[in-house]
Amino acid sequence: VEVKRKLVQAVNDFLEPLRQRRVDFTHHQGIVMDILSEGAIRMQDESRETLALVWEAMGLINFQKSFKGEEQFVNVFDGLAFL
């Protein structure tokens, strides 16, 4: 029983800063939205690069180029970030 109490105390001590950050973020929701927005933009850029590498590795680079610049092609890439 004493070991369990020590474990619970250690876990709570570890989690306390995380809990405090969560409370802080609830009071500053604009910061959370900024972080999520920046992350989504970064992920879109990352996914475009990764998908281009995949298409090239699969030999689909010419297929990709034939659609480049068309609205449909751009929407496909933009949508990938939110799957």
Order of alpha helices (4+ residues) and beta strands (2+ residues): alpha-alpha-alpha-alpha
